[in-house]
Amino acid sequence: MIILSKINLQLFAEEKTEPATPKRRQDARKKGQVFQSREITSALIIITGFLMINLLAMPSLAKFKALMRYLILTYSGANDDVFNPIRIHGLLKYIFQEGLLIAAPIILLIFVASLFATYFQVGFVFTTEALTFKLERLSPVEGFKRIFSKRSLVELAKSIVKVVVLFYIMYSFLVSQYKGVPMLLDMSVQDILKYALNILFGITIRIGIVLVVLGVLDYFFQWREYETSLKMSKEDIKEEFKETEGNPQIKTEIRKKQRQISMRRMMEDLKKADVVITNPTHFAVALMYDSNVNNAPVVVAKGQDIIAIRIKEEAQKLNIPIVENKPLAQALYKSTEIGDMIPPELYQAVAEVLAYVYSLKGE
């Protein structure tokens, strides 16, 4: 019983109940793991194809008549020259060109509709992850799992329902139109084509409505399945947080680099200082005062212990006056940051120091 309890607790701990983090969503998208409804894409392709056929049928009929007239007038003779390879090549070339002119607009618009449906749902995603070779794809066991998985069975059920519904719609509509079939005997070819196009248009509208409804339902189903597949356990979130934060050694190295950059910048700004106030060995604060820019002296550098020694050494190289004032140095170090103006309560003490420094310079 104790062992079973431990197993159950472990399973519960690994249960994926947490929504996906932005990083997990981004990683999934980079791998090409996005959701879309194929039903919406199919609906848009079918509707576009039927509508284009309905719109281009009459112009295509004129081109087809011209093609047949050309074939009859050119190849009606029963002589051996008809089977000349050059004439056959020309015939095939002409038929291909005319057929392409008839079919190209329909194919092109269907292709654009397919791209639009996919982009509308997914956006732009480029990845080669799906092309990488994975050994588990060759495993028969994994193959059977995919074939008889819950997702596959759901897709099969959806396909069966869609076929049955579409067949019923087409059958019921065609049955309602059968009374007009005998009248086709007295119609011209053009009128017969118009009649067929009206029937095709009626079927297209009905099928399109059904496919759009099925597509919307399938879209929300795919979205739910996608969100479920991305869910994470609390342990997954902890691991991701560790990865995002990075290795402690890397973070230490980054902080070290940041301190080095900050130190270089501070030493560069030290050139602007008018005075360095020190507590002999522990603190050093460099001040700059320009009455045209600031209302009070500004801290351009400060440091403790080793950094204080570095500041004093650099100040000596730059011939910046160094004034030893233990309480003032401590007060400035504790109450200011680099770039801050000194607090008002230290104005008097700092003014005395600056007056001393200016007197040394003869200012």
Beta strands, then each sheet from edge to edge (+ up, - down):
strand 1: 275-279
strand 2: 283-288
strand 3: 298-304
strand 4: 322-324
sheet 1: 3+ 2- 1+ 4+
end
